Amino acid sequence: MSLGREARLRELGLWPVWRLRAAPAAAEGTAAPAPEGDAAEAEPAPAPLIRRGDASIARMDWDELKRAVASCTRCALHEGRTQAVFGTGDRHARWLVIGEAPGEKEDLQGEPFVGPSGMLLDAMLAAVGLKRGEGVYIANVVKSRPPSNRDPVPSEVAACLPYLERQIELIRPRIILALGRFAAQSLLMTDTPIGRLRGHVHEYHGVPMVVTYHPAYLLRNPPDKAKVWEDLLLARRTLAAQPQPEA
């Protein structure tokens, strides 16, 4: 690791936490991990969604899709947003990072993962040699900010999923990193706790997917950064094991 990267991780409180533990898989399944963020509260998990394909969205090119998201009125969230947050990064990325929904700062700036959570996500990517915008694309399950940063409801997720699915088709990523309980459960259509979802390779629309904790959760629970390091290594190994695409 370069001194510059180490200094950056130290400044964010990530060094020397980003170290692989001796037996990362041994504790999985033997004891339930601490609940993540809002998961500690007595709120229901996202209900399974009925996937409703949208033929017009499925035919859009990148620019058409971006315009459609910017003007979308498919659910009531458009009434309170400052702007839709389409996503950011490399349109031909190998890594697709998917979060839940824009927060207040994202709604104002029009970019996912800004502020402290964004800085921590950038540090997470840097830990495995990645950089925002270079081989990485960042998006959310839902493109508009829910009021008071509440979890999106199933109808809002269902309205937005065709946009995300079309992004995946256009980007053609080779690995998906799902950040946080809500994103993971929504994409996998399950109420399985995130502690049981992480540590395994799942699949979403034919793309391998690894689940890990959300940066906002890590800011409140720094010891779990070691688990995220394990998940990042799993994602990197999964990507490396894939056959190289034809030129």
Secondary structure per residue as TSV (DSSP state, phi and psi in degrees):
chain	resnum	aa	ss	phi	psi
A	1	M	-	360.0	133.2
A	2	S	-	-69.3	157.5
A	3	L	H	-62.4	-34.7
A	4	G	H	-62.4	-43.3
A	5	R	H	-68.3	-41.2
A	6	E	H	-62.0	-42.8
A	7	A	H	-62.4	-38.4
A	8	R	H	-66.2	-42.3
A	9	L	H	-68.6	-34.7
A	10	R	H	-63.7	-40.8
A	11	E	H	-62.5	-33.4
A	12	L	T	-89.4	1.0
A	13	G	T	78.3	20.2
A	14	L	-	-98.3	-10.7
A	15	W	T	-111.5	130.5
A	16	P	T	-101.2	34.8
A	17	V	T	-67.0	-31.1
A	18	W	-	-74.3	70.9
A	19	R	-	-131.4	136.6
A	20	L	-	-72.0	129.4
A	21	R	-	-74.6	161.1
A	22	A	S	-61.3	-40.9
A	23	A	-	-133.4	79.3
A	24	P	T	-63.3	-29.5
A	25	A	T	-92.2	-10.8
A	26	A	T	-64.5	-36.5
A	27	A	S	-83.3	-16.9
A	28	E	T	-65.3	130.6
A	29	G	T	87.2	-12.5
A	30	T	T	-95.0	-26.8
A	31	A	S	-148.8	137.5
A	32	A	-	-70.7	130.1
A	33	P	-	-70.8	164.8
A	34	A	-	-60.4	139.7
A	35	P	-	-64.0	148.3
A	36	E	-	-89.0	125.9
A	37	G	G	44.3	-120.6
A	38	D	G	-64.6	-15.4
A	39	A	G	-64.0	-20.3
A	40	A	G	-73.2	-17.7
A	41	E	S	-86.9	159.7
A	42	A	S	-84.5	69.4
A	43	E	-	-119.2	149.7
A	44	P	-	-71.0	149.7
A	45	A	-	-74.2	160.1
A	46	P	-	-57.0	134.1
A	47	A	-	-72.3	151.2
A	48	P	-	-55.6	140.3
A	49	L	-	-99.2	148.7
A	50	I	-	-92.6	112.1
A	51	R	-	-71.9	121.0
A	52	R	-	-116.5	104.7
A	53	G	-	-65.5	150.4
A	54	D	-	-124.5	108.0
A	55	A	H	-62.8	-37.3
A	56	S	H	-67.7	-41.4
A	57	I	H	-65.5	-38.5
A	58	A	H	-64.4	-17.7
A	59	R	T	-99.1	-4.5
A	60	M	-	-73.0	144.4
A	61	D	-	-85.3	-178.2
A	62	W	H	-60.1	-48.1
A	63	D	H	-67.1	-39.1
A	64	E	H	-63.0	-40.6
A	65	L	H	-64.4	-42.4
A	66	K	H	-63.5	-41.1
A	67	R	H	-66.2	-39.0
A	68	A	H	-64.1	-40.8
A	69	V	H	-65.8	-41.3
A	70	A	H	-62.2	-30.9
A	71	S	T	-109.1	13.7
A	72	C	-	-66.0	138.0
A	73	T	-	-131.3	28.4
A	74	R	S	-69.6	-19.0
A	75	C	S	-142.2	173.3
A	76	A	G	-72.8	-9.8
A	77	L	G	-62.7	-23.7
A	78	H	G	-64.3	-22.2
A	79	E	G	-69.3	-26.9
A	80	G	T	-113.3	1.9
A	81	R	-	-84.0	154.4
A	82	T	S	-78.8	-43.3
A	83	Q	S	-162.5	155.0
A	84	A	-	-74.9	149.8
A	85	V	-	-112.0	100.2
A	86	F	-	-71.5	-44.9
A	87	G	-	140.2	172.9
A	88	T	E	-153.1	149.4
A	89	G	E	131.6	-158.9
A	90	D	-	-81.2	120.7
A	91	R	T	-69.6	-11.7
A	92	H	T	-118.2	33.7
A	93	A	-	-66.5	147.3
A	94	R	S	-82.7	-32.1
A	95	W	E	-104.2	127.9
A	96	L	E	-115.7	119.4
A	97	V	E	-102.4	125.9
A	98	I	E	-122.3	123.4
A	99	G	E	-106.4	-165.4
A	100	E	S	-84.1	-69.2
A	101	A	-	-162.4	160.2
A	102	P	-	-64.9	145.7
A	103	G	-	-97.7	-167.4
A	104	E	H	-61.4	-45.9
A	105	K	H	-68.6	-37.7
A	106	E	H	-65.4	-38.7
A	107	D	H	-62.5	-37.7
A	108	L	H	-76.0	-38.5
A	109	Q	H	-93.2	-17.8
A	110	G	T	76.7	20.8
A	111	E	S	-136.5	139.4
A	112	P	S	-73.5	149.7
A	113	F	S	55.7	71.0
A	114	V	-	-114.7	172.9
A	115	G	H	75.2	-160.1
A	116	P	H	-57.1	-40.5
A	117	S	H	-64.0	-38.8
A	118	G	H	-66.6	-39.6
A	119	M	H	-63.4	-40.6
A	120	L	H	-68.4	-39.7
A	121	L	H	-60.7	-43.2
A	122	D	H	-59.7	-38.9
A	123	A	H	-68.0	-38.4
A	124	M	H	-59.7	-45.5
A	125	L	H	-65.2	-42.2
A	126	A	H	-61.9	-31.2
A	127	A	H	-62.7	-24.5
A	128	V	T	-114.0	25.1
A	129	G	T	78.5	23.1
A	130	L	-	-112.3	162.4
A	131	K	B	-143.3	136.7
A	132	R	T	-52.3	129.7
A	133	G	T	89.8	-11.5
A	134	E	B	-119.9	96.3
A	135	G	S	77.1	8.4
A	136	V	E	-133.3	135.6
A	137	Y	E	-121.6	140.1
A	138	I	E	-121.0	127.9
A	139	A	E	-143.4	176.2
A	140	N	E	-124.9	158.1
A	141	V	S	-62.0	-43.9
A	142	V	S	-114.0	137.9
A	143	K	S	-93.4	-12.2
A	144	S	S	-119.3	146.6
A	145	R	-	-71.1	125.6
A	146	P	-	-71.9	148.9
A	147	P	G	-56.7	135.9
A	148	S	G	57.1	23.3
A	149	N	G	59.3	28.9
A	150	R	-	-69.8	165.0
A	151	D	-	-63.7	140.1
A	152	P	-	-62.4	148.4
A	153	V	-	-88.7	162.3
A	154	P	H	-54.8	-38.2
A	155	S	H	-66.2	-32.7
A	156	E	H	-71.9	-39.2
A	157	V	H	-63.7	-44.8
A	158	A	H	-61.6	-35.9
A	159	A	H	-68.1	-33.5
A	160	C	H	-91.4	-23.6
A	161	L	H	-56.5	-37.8
A	162	P	H	-58.2	-32.0
A	163	Y	H	-66.6	-46.5
A	164	L	H	-63.6	-42.0
A	165	E	H	-62.4	-38.0
A	166	R	H	-69.7	-36.8
A	167	Q	H	-58.4	-43.0
A	168	I	H	-62.8	-41.9
A	169	E	H	-63.2	-38.0
A	170	L	H	-77.8	-40.5
A	171	I	H	-72.9	-40.0
A	172	R	-	56.0	56.7
A	173	P	-	-67.8	161.6
A	174	R	S	-105.2	-11.9
A	175	I	E	-151.6	140.0
A	176	I	E	-113.7	134.3
A	177	L	E	-113.5	110.9
A	178	A	E	-93.1	124.0
A	179	L	E	-101.8	112.2
A	180	G	S	96.4	160.7
A	181	R	H	-56.6	-49.4
A	182	F	H	-65.4	-47.6
A	183	A	H	-60.0	-45.8
A	184	A	H	-63.3	-47.3
A	185	Q	H	-67.2	-36.2
A	186	S	H	-67.3	-44.9
A	187	L	H	-69.7	-36.6
A	188	L	H	-90.7	-3.2
A	189	M	T	53.1	57.0
A	190	T	-	-146.2	161.5
A	191	D	-	-112.1	16.3
A	192	T	-	-61.6	133.4
A	193	P	-	-58.9	149.6
A	194	I	H	-62.5	-30.4
A	195	G	H	-61.4	-25.8
A	196	R	H	-93.7	-18.9
A	197	L	H	-81.7	-35.1
A	198	R	T	-74.1	158.3
A	199	G	T	89.1	0.2
A	200	H	S	-130.8	156.8
A	201	V	E	-97.9	118.6
A	202	H	E	-102.2	-170.3
A	203	E	E	-143.6	137.0
A	204	Y	E	-134.9	117.4
A	205	H	T	51.6	43.8
A	206	G	T	80.6	2.6
A	207	V	E	-110.0	131.1
A	208	P	E	-58.1	140.3
A	209	M	E	-134.4	133.2
A	210	V	E	-114.3	137.0
A	211	V	E	-103.7	137.6
A	212	T	E	-147.5	178.5
A	213	Y	-	-76.1	152.9
A	214	H	-	-76.6	142.9
A	215	P	H	-55.6	-35.9
A	216	A	H	-62.8	-36.2
A	217	Y	H	-66.6	-41.2
A	218	L	H	-64.4	-31.9
A	219	L	H	-63.5	-27.3
A	220	R	H	-94.2	-18.8
A	221	N	-	-135.4	67.7
A	222	P	G	-54.9	-33.4
A	223	P	G	-59.4	-23.5
A	224	D	G	-79.3	1.6
A	225	K	H	-61.3	-31.3
A	226	A	H	-63.1	-37.2
A	227	K	H	-67.1	-38.0
A	228	V	H	-65.4	-37.1
A	229	W	H	-59.6	-42.8
A	230	E	H	-60.2	-42.1
A	231	D	H	-66.7	-39.1
A	232	L	H	-64.0	-39.7
A	233	L	H	-66.1	-37.7
A	234	L	H	-61.9	-44.0
A	235	A	H	-63.0	-42.3
A	236	R	H	-65.5	-41.3
A	237	R	H	-64.3	-40.6
A	238	T	H	-62.2	-42.0
A	239	L	H	-65.5	-43.6
A	240	A	H	-65.0	-27.8
A	241	A	T	-79.7	-9.5
A	242	Q	S	-76.2	148.8
A	243	P	-	-62.3	144.1
A	244	Q	-	-69.2	134.0
A	245	P	-	-66.0	149.8
A	246	E	-	-69.7	144.6
A	247	A	-	-69.6	360.0
